[in-house]
Amino acid sequence: MKDVIYDEFQDKVDEVLIRHASLLDILSKINDAESKSNRAVIKSITNCGCITLDASKSPLPEGTDYESLKEYRADHIKGALCPTCREKIEEELGNLEFYIAALCNALDISLYDVMLKEYKKINTLGKFSLY
């Protein structure tokens, strides 16, 4: 079922993309969408203040084994997105996803296959994928 959703999304992108259909346009729109997504997150910190960023170094005791590293990782986010910021960030991420699907279409690549291959890779490699 999920592959159908990906395929339908990719087909719909192909149907509606008219003005920015060249490969160069798509690549520049991906950059633009990525920047706007980043900016929306930054604005939630600097303008709204619904979340704050505590970018201090994560404590890591000497001799910590690999299995215990997860206990010490930090996302540095304090607070939660307000509904307005969440909506804006989701909108910008949706635009980014739209142009990623457009890039897949331009290069005759299945978005679902890309996601599935990445899933299989991280599922197979597990902790050794080191993301």
C-alpha positions, 0 to 999 in steps of 0.5 A: 500500500505504501508503494502505491502512495509513493507512486501516486505522489510521484505521478501527481508531481509529474502531472502538475509540474510544468514551469520548472520541469527542466533538470536545472530548474528542479535542482535549483528548486531543491536547493531553494526548498531546502533553504526555506525548510532550514529557514523555517526551523531557524525562525521557530527559534529566533522569531517565535521562540517555541523551541530553543537550541542548546548546542553544548557538547554532549557529555561522553564518559571515557570508555563508553562502548558503542552500544551505550552511545545512544544514551548520550546523544542529544538533539539540542532542542528544548521545547516543542514546535507551536502549531504555526511553526509546525505548519510552516515547516511541514509546508516547506518540507512538502515543497522539498519532497515535491522537488525530490519526486520531480528529480526522480521523475526527470531521471526515471527513478522510483522514489519508493525504490530509493526509500526502500533501498535506503531502508534495506541498507540501514536495516542491514547495516544497523548501527554500522550505518553510522548515521 
